Amino acid sequence: MAPQRHPRFSDQELRVMVEEILRVEPQLFGSQVQHTSIARKAELWQRIVDRVHAVGQHPRNREDLRKRWNDLRGKVRSMVSRHNIAVQKTGGGPPPTPPEFTSWEQDVLNILHPQGLAGVSGGMDSGPERQHTSQEGPEVSIPPPEQAHTEDSSSVDSEPDD
């Protein structure tokens, strides 16, 4: 007999889960992850599980929440990626409407860095076999018209002296 599937997460469970993960994200996934012990991470996950249990009707464990978090991140990345592809396909026409995110999807999007979603614009990929630069040319600075001439501006407007 196949194991039973867990019921879907409710909107309230998802909202609480995302809020709690965002609160401790640096320790679980971000800048402080290397300085956080395994025991501390387990404690943080248990705190998140307890808060989700408080609003939900179905028992969830740490693995359920971790999987759902990864699924949410993938879903948000996919939505942004599809939008970015559609924008490039417009051929100069009006851009497509951006995707509509729920409040918790917007929170997930806020934590995903733009570089993680779309790469670094104008950057250079420097690998041993290829180098790639931005499609845009080098930045050129054009001085305003009044500063364009290096000669005395009166000699340009006046007639030559004979």
C-alpha positions as CSV (number, residue, x, y, z in Angstrom):
1,M,0.0,0.0,0.0
2,A,1.3,3.4,-1.0
3,P,1.9,6.0,1.7
4,Q,-0.8,8.6,2.0
5,R,-0.2,12.0,0.7
6,H,-0.2,14.9,3.1
7,P,-3.0,17.4,2.7
8,R,-2.2,20.7,0.9
9,F,-0.8,23.5,2.9
10,S,-3.5,26.1,3.7
11,D,-2.8,29.7,2.8
12,Q,-2.5,30.6,6.4
13,E,0.0,27.8,7.0
14,L,2.1,29.0,4.1
15,R,1.9,32.6,5.3
16,V,3.1,31.7,8.8
17,M,5.8,29.3,7.4
18,V,7.2,32.0,5.1
19,E,7.1,34.7,7.8
20,E,8.9,32.4,10.3
21,I,11.5,31.3,7.8
22,L,12.2,34.9,6.7
23,R,12.7,35.8,10.3
24,V,15.6,33.3,10.7
25,E,16.7,33.0,7.0
26,P,20.3,34.2,7.6
27,Q,20.8,31.4,10.1
28,L,19.1,28.7,8.0
29,F,20.2,29.6,4.5
30,G,22.0,33.0,4.3
31,S,25.0,34.8,5.6
32,Q,25.2,33.2,9.0
33,V,24.6,29.6,8.0
34,Q,28.2,28.6,8.5
35,H,28.2,30.0,12.0
36,T,25.0,28.2,13.0
37,S,25.3,24.8,14.7
38,I,23.2,21.9,13.5
39,A,21.5,21.8,16.9
40,R,20.6,25.5,16.6
41,K,19.2,24.9,13.1
42,A,17.1,22.0,14.3
43,E,15.8,24.3,17.1
44,L,14.9,27.0,14.6
45,W,13.1,24.5,12.4
46,Q,11.2,23.1,15.4
47,R,10.1,26.6,16.3
48,I,8.8,27.1,12.7
49,V,7.0,23.7,12.9
50,D,5.3,24.6,16.2
51,R,4.1,27.9,14.8
52,V,2.7,26.3,11.6
53,H,1.0,23.7,13.9
54,A,-0.6,26.5,15.8
55,V,-2.5,27.7,12.7
56,G,-2.9,24.4,10.8
57,Q,-5.1,21.4,11.2
58,H,-2.6,18.8,9.9
59,P,0.6,17.7,11.5
60,R,3.7,18.8,9.6
61,N,7.3,17.9,10.3
62,R,10.6,19.6,9.5
63,E,11.0,17.7,6.2
64,D,7.5,18.7,5.0
65,L,8.3,22.4,5.7
66,R,11.7,22.3,4.1
67,K,10.3,20.6,1.0
68,R,7.5,23.1,0.7
69,W,9.9,26.0,1.2
70,N,12.1,24.7,-1.6
71,D,9.0,24.2,-3.8
72,L,7.9,27.8,-3.1
73,R,11.3,29.2,-4.0
74,G,11.3,27.2,-7.3
75,K,7.8,28.4,-8.1
76,V,8.6,32.0,-7.6
77,R,11.8,31.7,-9.6
78,S,9.9,30.0,-12.4
79,M,7.3,32.8,-12.4
80,V,10.0,35.5,-12.7
81,S,11.9,33.5,-15.3
82,R,8.8,33.1,-17.5
83,H,8.0,36.8,-17.2
84,N,11.6,37.7,-18.1
85,I,11.5,35.4,-21.2
86,A,8.1,36.9,-22.2
87,V,9.6,40.4,-21.9
88,Q,12.4,39.5,-24.3
89,K,10.0,38.1,-26.8
90,T,7.9,41.3,-27.2
91,G,10.1,42.6,-30.1
92,G,9.6,46.2,-29.1
93,G,5.9,45.8,-28.3
94,P,4.3,46.5,-25.0
95,P,5.7,44.4,-22.2
96,P,3.6,41.7,-20.7
97,T,1.9,42.3,-17.4
98,P,4.1,41.1,-14.5
99,P,3.0,38.1,-12.6
100,E,0.8,38.6,-9.6
101,F,2.3,37.3,-6.4
102,T,0.4,36.4,-3.2
103,S,1.7,38.1,-0.1
104,W,3.9,35.1,0.9
105,E,5.2,34.7,-2.7
106,Q,6.2,38.4,-2.6
107,D,8.0,37.7,0.6
108,V,9.9,34.8,-1.0
109,L,10.7,37.0,-4.0
110,N,12.1,39.7,-1.7
111,I,14.5,37.2,-0.2
112,L,15.7,35.9,-3.5
113,H,18.4,38.2,-4.7
114,P,17.9,39.7,-8.2
115,Q,21.3,38.3,-9.2
116,G,20.0,34.8,-8.3
117,L,17.0,35.3,-10.5
118,A,18.3,37.1,-13.6
119,G,22.0,37.1,-13.3
120,V,24.2,40.2,-13.1
121,S,23.3,42.7,-15.8
122,G,26.3,44.3,-17.6
123,G,28.6,41.8,-15.9
124,M,31.3,39.7,-17.5
125,D,31.5,35.9,-17.5
126,S,35.1,35.1,-17.3
127,G,35.8,31.5,-17.7
128,P,38.8,29.7,-19.2
129,E,37.1,29.1,-22.6
130,R,34.8,32.2,-23.1
131,Q,34.4,35.7,-22.1
132,H,31.0,37.6,-22.5
133,T,30.3,41.2,-22.0
134,S,27.1,43.1,-21.9
135,Q,25.2,43.8,-25.2
136,E,25.4,47.5,-24.4
137,G,28.6,49.3,-25.5
138,P,30.9,51.2,-23.3
139,E,29.5,54.1,-21.5
140,V,30.2,57.4,-23.3
141,S,30.0,60.8,-21.7
142,I,29.0,63.6,-24.0
143,P,29.5,67.1,-22.6
144,P,26.6,69.6,-22.7
145,P,26.7,72.0,-25.8
146,E,28.1,75.0,-23.9
147,Q,31.1,73.0,-22.8
148,A,31.7,71.3,-26.2
149,H,34.0,73.9,-27.6
150,T,37.5,74.4,-26.2
151,E,38.1,77.6,-28.2
152,D,36.8,81.0,-27.2
153,S,33.1,80.9,-28.2
154,S,33.2,84.5,-29.4
155,S,35.6,83.6,-32.3
156,V,33.1,81.1,-33.6
157,D,30.2,83.6,-33.9
158,S,32.2,86.6,-35.1
159,E,33.5,87.2,-38.6
160,P,37.2,86.8,-39.2
161,D,39.4,89.9,-38.9
162,D,41.3,90.9,-42.0
